[in-house]
Amino acid sequence: MNTTGNGMALPQQARVVIIGGGVAGCSIAYHLAKLGWTDLVLLERARLTSGTTWHAAGLLTTLRDTETQTRLAAYTQQLYRRLQAETGQATGLIECGSIQLALTPDKAEEMRRGYRAAQSWGIECEEIGAGEVQRLWPLAYVGDVQAAFHFPRDGRINPTDVTSALARGARQAGVRIVERCPVTAIEQRGGRVTAVVSELGRIATDLVVNCGGMWAREIGRLAGVDVPLQAAEHYYLVTEPVAAVHPQLPILRDPGRRTYIREEAGKIMVGIFEDVARPWNVERIPPDFAFGEIPPDWDRMQPYLERACERVPLLAHTGVKLLFCGPESFTADHNYLMGEAPNLKGFFIAAGFNSLGILSGGGVGFVMAHWIVDGHAPMDVWSVNVRRAHAWQNNPRYLANRVVETLGIGYQDHWPFRQWASARGVKRSPLHERVAAAGACFGESAGWERPNWYARPGQKPVYEYSWGRQNWFENNAAEHRAVRDAVGLFEQSSFAKLLVQGRDAERALNRIATADCRLPVGRVLYTQFLNPRGGIEADLSITRLTTDRFLVVTAAFTATHVLSWLRDHIDPDCQCVVTDVTDGWCMLNVQGPRSRQLLSSIASGDWSNEGFPFATAREVQLGYWQALAVRLTYVGELGWELYVPVPFAVGVYDMLVEAGAALGLAHCGYHALDSLRIEKAYRDWSHDIGPDDTPLEAGLAFTCAWHKPDGFIGRDALLAARSGPRVRRLVQFLLADPEPMLYHNEPILLEGKRVGLITSGMYAHTLGAAAGLGYVTDQRGVSDELIATGRFEILIGNRAVPARASLRPMYDPGGARVRG
Ligand SMILES: Cc1cc2nc3c(=O)[nH]c(=O)nc-3n(C[C@H](O)[C@H](O)[C@H](O)COP(=O)(O)OP(=O)(O)OC[C@H]3O[C@@H](n4cnc5c(N)ncnc54)[C@H](O)[C@@H]3O)c2cc1C
């Protein structure tokens, strides 16, 4: 044992080593201890809270952008309420409530939709009028308030004290916390972490949690793990004392002015979320920065402070005690980075909290502790899972440019289909210029620029956002109809393509996939990968190319996750390797009743139903070029996916476009893909299906080959569930009114009672109204009859819109068009 500067013994071995003593690290230590894992050491470079935690504003507001963030925040509030009594350490909790203001009808619509979803997640909240805002906040100007929402259980906390309470709770259970102990190296062997080396000694361990805040990226580098986050400057102002304020004043969140305002020990605090933020120390965070501040830039903050004075005019006549600027880490998509690294077993990450680390800290500790102890997260946390990130995102220039936008996004309008404006153009397919010339309006997914919709000649390919029909509604309708009536061309090169190869590739895949992978060469199947609890981890197609080679295709944003899932679950005794070949192949998807006519006019071979049946694949020659043609559809029509080696892509594209002109070929974007697939009730992973949804609930049990000799991962859990009542089922809905739009998270009402939420929605142009998918839950069982005869409505803001419900796709339920 080494003796530390604190006089404490540093053990030579521990079950878990946590790096970083901010709110995240201390909360994880606390929660692991609660689960009985006390043989753990927390190493802090300087003093507890000395990174970002000490200077946080301590807001505890529950309604967040996503369900995961909201649930983490809700748990955190519950924990903080009991922590003081439990540990004896004061936390400074004040349950003063919070108010969110909407200053425009669009913001009111957004917030109304948001608080309706929050109510479904158990958050107490109600809409209030401007008069009530005035009563709760007498100093505020309310003349511009369109709508307001009150969250009576929200509050604030002292971040240093609450972290100390978590640390104390951990210590009381036997956890060792060592301060002034910087970690300098991380050792690994055979793809698994083996030890942590600090300035005070080495600790052997096979579980490490990187809670290094804005240093987490550098700590990741010690282990060869990408942790794509970047620090940015973040501000608040504190006034001199103001007689008229008191601690019970609710937190006043004013997104229209990019500010929040609250009481702070008899003064007023104004927090700022500026539209264009400033990254801090892009190359390297100073290793000795502790309890540090950044000299504030008054000029940059001035416009925001003036706007805060409009909200609370008294501010203009009140002296300023402090304009504080501190660094906080932000990520590329405003979501946290949590979970096990994709490329190093036993190396966990909890960082990148985008200025929400205090209010989600309790939930982060709970989720991470269970993840480590149980081997999986206790709830679906895909939106914060580090495996959604991509190695290339750890590029400093990319992160610096993106966090400029990330910081302020929480306080801006969260339009449906909103696209990032910064750090664009990272990945372009070789067809990029071609589709741009055809009018593509691009969106971004996993760094790829992808056509979302195509502008007409003379129309600018630019989004005009709204909560109703956006400017591309008619473009989408035309693309949609072209696929239903003629033929559409989708440029889908971003799709992840993985080759699974080796003598035992079939055996390996057959154990991981629900479907039977003992296929003849040239056959294609649609399948899921399940976790042992029967939850859906991936949704994909598999094509057998040769006896020992399979092509696995999945959505671009799931590439890292699916690749890691395969590598983690291939039996070590299998001779089988997985290679990501995404960048070597373009994918052109030709869909619609005239696709056969188009392809047979330019490509070799027999394209008839007999000559090229559904769910088969083969090499085809098109002009000088060749491609792998796969007969499959995600839109519910006759169609083929063409996998084209990159050097051939432009040639094949030109040929399709030229030959397609006479057949009414339309360029179609990802929004058309979405409206078509929702109409056909095809599921989308991460929206409609995910790690907490089983194929039984999702209506996908048809992919399960129950009697495969070696079974498949998750089968036992499904078999057990199959014998019980069906209490949760995925249902398709179609609004009775053609006007309102569905996006996601709209509550589903059955006989006036909430029974679920819409998981994805879009305008269904063939059906003539917005359609959506969503789970209906009823402990008495969700029978076919209940779905057929129940009175369903979808709650859109304050309006309950009647809807038709169906377990079968409302468009082409028999699938005749797919097999035509
Ligand atoms: C101005 C401002 C206001 C904010 N207001 C709020 C708010 O109202 N509500 C809210 O929820 N959030 C708020 N935040 C965000 C919140 O402060 C952070 O999200 C949170 O503190 C992050 O906690 P953490 O544990 O991840 O990081 P940190 O607190 O930075 O902890 C990381 C720790 O790792 C240690 N470390 C680094 N490298 C090493 C190493 N090599 N070895 C050992 N230890 C190491 C550091 O010393 C540090 O103590 C605010 C942030 C700012 C800047």
The ligand as an SDF file (V2000), in Angstrom:
LIG
                    3D

 53 58  0  0  0  0  0  0  0  0999 V2000
  -21.6960   28.5140  -15.1690 C   0  0  0  0  0  0  0  0  0  0  0  0
  -22.2470   27.1540  -15.0500 C   0  0  0  0  0  0  0  0  0  0  0  0
  -23.5080   26.9510  -14.5250 C   0  0  0  0  0  0  0  0  0  0  0  0
  -24.0340   25.6820  -14.4170 C   0  0  0  0  0  0  0  0  0  0  0  0
  -25.2830   25.5110  -13.9050 N   0  0  0  0  0  0  0  0  0  0  0  0
  -25.8220   24.2800  -13.8140 C   0  0  0  0  0  0  0  0  0  0  0  0
  -27.1160   24.0840  -13.2750 C   0  0  0  0  0  0  0  0  0  0  0  0
  -27.7810   25.0260  -12.8780 O   0  0  0  0  0  0  0  0  0  0  0  0
  -27.6270   22.8190  -13.2290 N   0  0  0  0  0  0  0  0  0  0  0  0
  -26.9200   21.7590  -13.6850 C   0  0  0  0  0  0  0  0  0  0  0  0
  -27.4320   20.6550  -13.6430 O   0  0  0  0  0  0  0  0  0  0  0  0
  -25.6810   21.9150  -14.1800 N   0  0  0  0  0  0  0  0  0  0  0  0
  -25.1110   23.1420  -14.2590 C   0  0  0  0  0  0  0  0  0  0  0  0
  -23.8570   23.3030  -14.7670 N   0  0  0  0  0  0  0  0  0  0  0  0
  -23.1530   22.1210  -15.2620 C   0  0  0  0  0  0  0  0  0  0  0  0
  -22.5500   21.2820  -14.1550 C   0  0  0  0  0  0  0  0  0  0  0  0
  -21.7530   22.1010  -13.3530 O   0  0  0  0  0  0  0  0  0  0  0  0
  -21.7200   20.1660  -14.7680 C   0  0  0  0  0  0  0  0  0  0  0  0
  -22.4700   19.4630  -15.7270 O   0  0  0  0  0  0  0  0  0  0  0  0
  -21.2610   19.1760  -13.7230 C   0  0  0  0  0  0  0  0  0  0  0  0
  -20.6740   19.8280  -12.6390 O   0  0  0  0  0  0  0  0  0  0  0  0
  -20.2720   18.2090  -14.3400 C   0  0  0  0  0  0  0  0  0  0  0  0
  -19.8530   17.3260  -13.3370 O   0  0  0  0  0  0  0  0  0  0  0  0
  -18.7200   16.2770  -13.6290 P   0  0  0  0  0  0  0  0  0  0  0  0
  -18.5930   15.4390  -12.4230 O   0  0  0  0  0  0  0  0  0  0  0  0
  -18.9720   15.6030  -14.9110 O   0  0  0  0  0  0  0  0  0  0  0  0
  -17.4020   17.1520  -13.8970 O   0  0  0  0  0  0  0  0  0  0  0  0
  -16.4500   17.9150  -12.9020 P   0  0  0  0  0  0  0  0  0  0  0  0
  -17.1530   18.5690  -11.7910 O   0  0  0  0  0  0  0  0  0  0  0  0
  -15.5630   18.7880  -13.6920 O   0  0  0  0  0  0  0  0  0  0  0  0
  -15.5900   16.7610  -12.2650 O   0  0  0  0  0  0  0  0  0  0  0  0
  -14.5390   16.1280  -12.9730 C   0  0  0  0  0  0  0  0  0  0  0  0
  -13.4170   15.8990  -11.9890 C   0  0  0  0  0  0  0  0  0  0  0  0
  -12.4080   15.0970  -12.5930 O   0  0  0  0  0  0  0  0  0  0  0  0
  -11.1790   15.4820  -12.0340 C   0  0  0  0  0  0  0  0  0  0  0  0
  -10.0930   15.0270  -12.8840 N   0  0  0  0  0  0  0  0  0  0  0  0
   -9.7830   15.4740  -14.1290 C   0  0  0  0  0  0  0  0  0  0  0  0
   -8.6940   14.8220  -14.5890 N   0  0  0  0  0  0  0  0  0  0  0  0
   -8.3200   13.9420  -13.6290 C   0  0  0  0  0  0  0  0  0  0  0  0
   -7.2650   13.0060  -13.5290 C   0  0  0  0  0  0  0  0  0  0  0  0
   -6.3840   12.8310  -14.5130 N   0  0  0  0  0  0  0  0  0  0  0  0
   -7.1680   12.2910  -12.4010 N   0  0  0  0  0  0  0  0  0  0  0  0
   -8.0570   12.4390  -11.3810 C   0  0  0  0  0  0  0  0  0  0  0  0
   -9.0760   13.3280  -11.4390 N   0  0  0  0  0  0  0  0  0  0  0  0
   -9.2130   14.0590  -12.5470 C   0  0  0  0  0  0  0  0  0  0  0  0
  -11.2860   16.9950  -11.9770 C   0  0  0  0  0  0  0  0  0  0  0  0
  -10.3830   17.5470  -11.0800 O   0  0  0  0  0  0  0  0  0  0  0  0
  -12.7290   17.1920  -11.5860 C   0  0  0  0  0  0  0  0  0  0  0  0
  -12.8900   17.3930  -10.1990 O   0  0  0  0  0  0  0  0  0  0  0  0
  -23.2840   24.5670  -14.8560 C   0  0  0  0  0  0  0  0  0  0  0  0
  -22.0080   24.7600  -15.3670 C   0  0  0  0  0  0  0  0  0  0  0  0
  -21.4750   26.0350  -15.4660 C   0  0  0  0  0  0  0  0  0  0  0  0
  -20.1170   26.2210  -16.0220 C   0  0  0  0  0  0  0  0  0  0  0  0
  1  2  1  0
  2  3  1  0
  2 52  2  0
  3  4  2  0
  4  5  1  0
  4 50  1  0
  5  6  2  0
  6  7  1  0
  6 13  1  0
  7  8  2  0
  7  9  1  0
  9 10  1  0
 10 11  2  0
 10 12  1  0
 12 13  2  0
 13 14  1  0
 14 15  1  0
 14 50  1  0
 15 16  1  0
 16 17  1  0
 16 18  1  0
 18 19  1  0
 18 20  1  0
 20 21  1  0
 20 22  1  0
 22 23  1  0
 23 24  1  0
 24 25  2  0
 24 26  1  0
 24 27  1  0
 27 28  1  0
 28 29  2  0
 28 30  1  0
 28 31  1  0
 31 32  1  0
 32 33  1  0
 33 34  1  0
 33 48  1  0
 34 35  1  0
 35 36  1  0
 35 46  1  0
 36 37  1  0
 36 45  1  0
 37 38  2  0
 38 39  1  0
 39 40  1  0
 39 45  2  0
 40 41  1  0
 40 42  2  0
 42 43  1  0
 43 44  2  0
 44 45  1  0
 46 47  1  0
 46 48  1  0
 48 49  1  0
 50 51  2  0
 51 52  1  0
 52 53  1  0
M  END
$$$$
